[in-house]
């Protein structure tokens, strides 16, 4: 048994460390990978989506619209039905099962 340890100790330690790091990453609880996705419906505009959602996140309609434009790298305000608009986890804060959006300039 001791000769087995001497022969494979580096591989065994590597495996154990890799396994522990994997569990840490998996169960870290990091909410920065959360995203909010809005699917554009027929007749939706950036302004109408912003009006519906801005108050929910404590933002003005124009700030929410700017955030959508910035996060989705939109060059125009033109969107079409079926498009997906994403807000990344860096703007989302989850506390007590409430999702809040924090507008911050990067």
Residue pairs with C-beta under 8 A, 6 or more apart in sequence:
5 12
31 89
31 92
31 93
31 94
32 88
32 89
32 90
33 89
34 89
34 92
34 94
35 86
35 87
35 88
35 89
35 92
36 86
36 87
36 92
36 99
36 101
37 84
37 85
37 86
38 49
38 53
38 68
38 84
38 85
38 86
38 87
39 82
39 83
39 84
39 85
40 49
40 79
40 80
40 81
40 82
40 83
40 84
40 85
41 81
42 81
43 81
44 79
44 81
45 77
45 79
46 65
46 68
46 69
46 74
46 77
46 79
47 61
47 65
47 77
49 68
49 85
50 61
50 62
50 64
50 65
50 68
51 61
53 64
54 60
54 61
54 63
54 64
54 65
56 101
57 64
57 100
57 101
57 103
58 100
58 101
59 67
59 101
59 103
63 103
64 103
65 77
67 87
67 91
67 101
67 103
68 74
68 85
68 87
69 77
71 85
71 86
71 87
71 88
71 91
72 85
72 86
79 85
87 101
90 106
91 101
91 102
91 103
91 104
92 99
92 100
92 101
92 102
93 99
93 100
93 101
93 102
94 100
